[in-house]
């Protein structure tokens, strides 16, 4: 079996209505690039993992007794066989059509981290309520001293495996990219614009608890940066 060039991790929980569309679209846009698609599912009551298993060339990891996006993605990192690792959401907010563009800087070895960005020219959010826009702005402001990257909250990104080798990742909540940007080993990161689409089916996992987790995550990262503990 040929070793994949890219491992794409998609964490899922109750996304049965979306994986039908997402998986074929991902496969279509990654055609010609040796890859593996890893679905990490937290034992979804709606049977997301069962549906994912019906597709060829998809590796499904069903976690029982464990929940949370951060730990699901971390499990995917451990399982990934390729030297280039990516993460995207299962709710179709991240366009599969952007995958080849995000991968090019990594496959050409000009950058070690590539981020799908909503906050640079050409990027946008389809539609967000005012309160979510304000909390997002506030969250970015709080993290600004940690990294020059604009869209530190993006969940659509790729990096070379060497970036996290020997790094102890301890993300809290959803912002795994920020953990990688602060602790990872890399010289060149690039943001590529995309338009974030609103979820059409299912329910968002974002809630007040996740905002609190983000604050705790920032405290951990500032402490680590200051004292490397």
Backbone torsions as a table, in degrees:
resi	resn	phi	psi	omega
1	UNK	NA	131.8	-179.0
2	UNK	-71.9	133.3	178.0
3	UNK	-66.7	132.2	-179.6
4	UNK	-68.9	148.9	173.2
5	UNK	-81.0	-27.7	-173.5
6	UNK	-134.9	134.4	170.3
7	UNK	-112.5	117.1	179.6
8	UNK	-107.1	120.7	-176.5
9	UNK	-102.5	128.2	176.8
10	UNK	-125.7	105.8	176.6
11	UNK	-77.0	139.8	-177.4
12	UNK	-135.6	149.0	169.0
13	UNK	-155.9	114.9	-177.8
14	UNK	54.7	54.1	178.5
15	UNK	-119.3	29.7	-177.1
16	UNK	-59.7	-33.1	-178.3
17	UNK	-74.6	-17.1	-177.1
18	UNK	-102.9	-31.9	-174.8
19	UNK	-65.4	-25.9	176.6
20	UNK	-56.0	-40.4	-178.8
21	UNK	-87.0	-42.1	-172.6
22	UNK	-63.3	-50.7	-173.4
23	UNK	-60.4	-49.2	177.5
24	UNK	-60.3	-35.5	179.2
25	UNK	-67.5	-42.1	177.3
26	UNK	-61.5	-47.0	-179.4
27	UNK	-61.2	-38.4	-179.1
28	UNK	-65.6	-42.1	-176.2
29	UNK	-82.3	-14.8	175.1
30	UNK	-99.4	6.7	179.1
31	UNK	-58.6	131.7	-178.4
32	UNK	93.3	-8.9	176.3
33	UNK	-113.6	119.2	179.7
34	UNK	-61.3	120.0	-174.0
35	UNK	-149.6	165.4	169.8
36	UNK	-129.6	140.8	178.8
37	UNK	-108.7	119.7	-177.2
38	UNK	-112.4	113.0	175.1
39	UNK	-96.0	119.5	176.9
40	UNK	-107.6	106.5	-173.7
41	UNK	-111.4	134.3	-178.5
42	UNK	-89.1	53.2	176.1
43	UNK	52.9	52.1	-176.1
44	UNK	-54.3	128.3	176.2
45	UNK	-59.7	-25.6	-179.6
46	UNK	-85.7	5.0	175.3
47	UNK	76.6	26.7	178.2
48	UNK	-52.6	-43.9	-177.7
49	UNK	-62.5	-35.0	178.5
50	UNK	-64.9	-42.7	179.9
51	UNK	-66.0	-43.3	-179.7
52	UNK	-60.1	-34.6	-179.1
53	UNK	-68.5	-16.8	-179.7
54	UNK	-76.9	-12.5	-179.9
55	UNK	-92.0	141.3	176.9
56	UNK	-73.6	155.2	175.3
57	UNK	60.5	25.2	175.3
58	UNK	-118.6	127.8	177.9
59	UNK	-97.9	121.2	-177.2
60	UNK	-108.5	124.2	175.0
61	UNK	-109.4	112.8	-179.1
62	UNK	-99.6	113.8	-179.5
63	UNK	-94.3	128.2	179.5
64	UNK	-115.1	129.6	179.7
65	UNK	80.7	14.5	179.1
66	UNK	-142.4	137.6	-177.4
67	UNK	-137.0	151.8	173.8
68	UNK	129.3	134.7	-177.7
69	UNK	-64.1	-43.5	-176.3
70	UNK	-59.0	-49.7	-178.4
71	UNK	-70.1	-29.0	176.6
72	UNK	-66.1	-44.9	179.0
73	UNK	-65.7	-40.5	178.0
74	UNK	-60.5	-39.0	176.5
75	UNK	-61.9	-41.0	176.9
76	UNK	-61.2	-40.4	177.2
77	UNK	-57.4	-43.7	-178.1
78	UNK	-66.5	-33.7	-176.6
79	UNK	-84.0	-18.5	-173.5
80	UNK	-62.7	134.6	-179.1
81	UNK	-99.1	-17.0	-174.3
82	UNK	-89.7	166.2	177.2
83	UNK	-84.6	-15.2	175.4
84	UNK	-114.7	126.2	-176.2
85	UNK	-120.2	138.1	178.8
86	UNK	-132.0	161.6	178.0
87	UNK	-135.5	137.1	171.3
88	UNK	-148.1	160.0	-180.0
89	UNK	-79.7	159.2	-179.5
90	UNK	-93.7	-4.2	-171.6
91	UNK	-91.7	11.2	178.2
92	UNK	72.1	12.7	175.2
93	UNK	-75.0	-23.1	177.3
94	UNK	-102.6	117.4	-174.3
95	UNK	-72.9	120.9	176.1
96	UNK	-58.1	-24.5	179.5
97	UNK	-62.9	-18.9	179.5
98	UNK	-85.3	-10.5	-174.6
99	UNK	-56.4	-49.2	-179.8
100	UNK	-58.7	-39.1	-179.5
101	UNK	-66.6	-41.1	178.7
102	UNK	-66.7	-31.2	-176.2
103	UNK	-79.8	-25.7	-173.7
104	UNK	-55.7	-47.1	-180.0
105	UNK	-61.4	-29.1	179.1
106	UNK	-79.5	-42.9	-179.9
107	UNK	-68.3	-28.6	176.0
108	UNK	-85.9	-7.2	177.2
109	UNK	63.3	35.1	175.3
110	UNK	-93.7	-20.3	179.8
111	UNK	-141.1	154.9	177.6
112	UNK	-101.6	-19.1	179.5
113	UNK	-134.6	131.6	178.0
114	UNK	-129.7	128.7	-174.0
115	UNK	-120.3	128.9	169.1
116	UNK	-73.7	117.0	-170.3
117	UNK	-115.8	135.2	175.2
118	UNK	-93.3	-5.7	-166.1
119	UNK	-114.9	6.7	173.7
120	UNK	-110.6	172.3	-177.4
121	UNK	-55.9	127.3	-177.3
122	UNK	98.5	-16.8	178.0
123	UNK	-95.3	156.5	-179.0
124	UNK	-168.3	167.5	171.1
125	UNK	-111.7	130.4	-176.0
126	UNK	-55.6	-52.4	177.2
127	UNK	-169.1	124.0	176.4
128	UNK	-128.4	145.9	173.3
129	UNK	-66.2	156.9	-175.4
130	UNK	-55.7	-42.9	-176.5
131	UNK	-63.9	-36.6	179.1
132	UNK	-71.0	-36.0	176.3
133	UNK	-61.6	-42.2	-177.9
134	UNK	-69.5	-41.0	179.1
135	UNK	-67.1	-35.9	177.1
136	UNK	-65.1	-44.7	178.2
137	UNK	-61.4	-44.3	179.4
138	UNK	-63.9	-39.8	179.0
139	UNK	-64.4	-40.1	177.9
140	UNK	-66.6	-39.6	179.7
141	UNK	-61.6	-42.8	-179.5
142	UNK	-63.9	-30.2	-176.0
143	UNK	-94.4	-3.3	-172.7
144	UNK	-55.4	-39.4	179.7
145	UNK	-66.4	-14.3	-174.8
146	UNK	-83.8	-29.8	-175.5
147	UNK	-160.8	147.2	176.7
148	UNK	-79.0	-9.2	179.6
149	UNK	-61.3	135.2	-176.6
150	UNK	-76.9	-50.9	-175.5
151	UNK	-96.3	70.7	-177.5
152	UNK	-71.7	-11.9	-179.8
153	UNK	-96.6	4.5	-178.8
154	UNK	-63.5	140.9	174.6
155	UNK	-106.8	15.8	-175.3
156	UNK	-124.0	96.8	-173.0
157	UNK	-157.2	162.2	176.5
158	UNK	-135.1	154.0	176.8
159	UNK	-156.8	161.1	174.8
160	UNK	-78.9	142.8	-177.6
161	UNK	-56.7	-31.5	-179.2
162	UNK	-61.3	-22.1	-179.2
163	UNK	-61.9	-33.2	-176.7
164	UNK	-110.3	5.1	178.9
165	UNK	-67.1	127.3	-179.2
166	UNK	78.1	6.3	-178.9
167	UNK	-103.1	131.5	176.6
168	UNK	-90.1	106.8	-179.2
169	UNK	-92.1	130.7	179.3
170	UNK	-134.6	58.6	-177.9
171	UNK	-68.0	147.4	175.8
172	UNK	-117.6	121.9	178.5
173	UNK	83.1	-139.7	-168.2
174	UNK	-98.1	-15.9	-167.0
175	UNK	-92.8	67.7	-177.8
176	UNK	-71.0	-36.0	179.5
177	UNK	-57.2	-43.9	-179.0
178	UNK	-58.8	-40.9	177.8
179	UNK	-59.9	-43.5	-179.4
180	UNK	-67.8	-42.0	-179.2
181	UNK	-64.2	-36.1	-178.2
182	UNK	-79.1	-42.0	-172.4
183	UNK	-99.6	-18.1	-171.2
184	UNK	-72.4	163.6	178.8
185	UNK	-101.0	103.9	179.3
186	UNK	-159.4	159.3	178.3
187	UNK	-110.3	-35.1	-172.8
188	UNK	-129.7	121.7	174.4
189	UNK	-122.5	145.5	-178.9
190	UNK	-136.4	143.1	175.0
191	UNK	-105.1	135.0	179.0
192	UNK	-120.4	128.9	-172.8
193	UNK	-70.4	145.7	170.3
194	UNK	-150.7	161.5	178.5
195	UNK	-100.5	118.5	-179.6
196	UNK	-77.9	119.5	-178.9
197	UNK	-91.1	147.8	175.4
198	UNK	-72.3	145.3	175.0
199	UNK	-62.2	132.1	177.7
200	UNK	-99.4	-29.7	-177.7
201	UNK	-129.5	141.4	178.2
202	UNK	89.1	-170.0	-174.1
203	UNK	-126.9	143.1	177.1
204	UNK	-65.5	145.0	177.6
205	UNK	-90.6	-2.9	-177.3
206	UNK	-76.9	130.7	178.9
207	UNK	-150.2	-179.2	-177.0
208	UNK	-59.1	-34.2	179.8
209	UNK	-63.0	-36.0	179.5
210	UNK	-69.5	-32.9	175.0
211	UNK	-63.7	-40.6	178.2
212	UNK	-66.7	-39.4	176.4
213	UNK	-60.2	-37.2	179.6
214	UNK	-63.5	-41.7	178.1
215	UNK	-62.0	-44.6	178.6
216	UNK	-62.7	-38.1	179.1
217	UNK	-63.2	-43.4	178.5
218	UNK	-61.1	-42.4	179.0
219	UNK	-59.5	-44.8	178.7
220	UNK	-60.7	-43.7	-176.5
221	UNK	-69.7	-40.0	176.5
222	UNK	-64.8	-39.3	177.5
223	UNK	-63.4	-43.7	179.7
224	UNK	-62.9	-44.1	-177.8
225	UNK	-64.4	-36.1	-178.5
226	UNK	-77.7	-41.2	-171.5
227	UNK	-119.3	-5.3	-178.2
228	UNK	53.0	47.6	178.6
229	UNK	-124.0	NA	NA
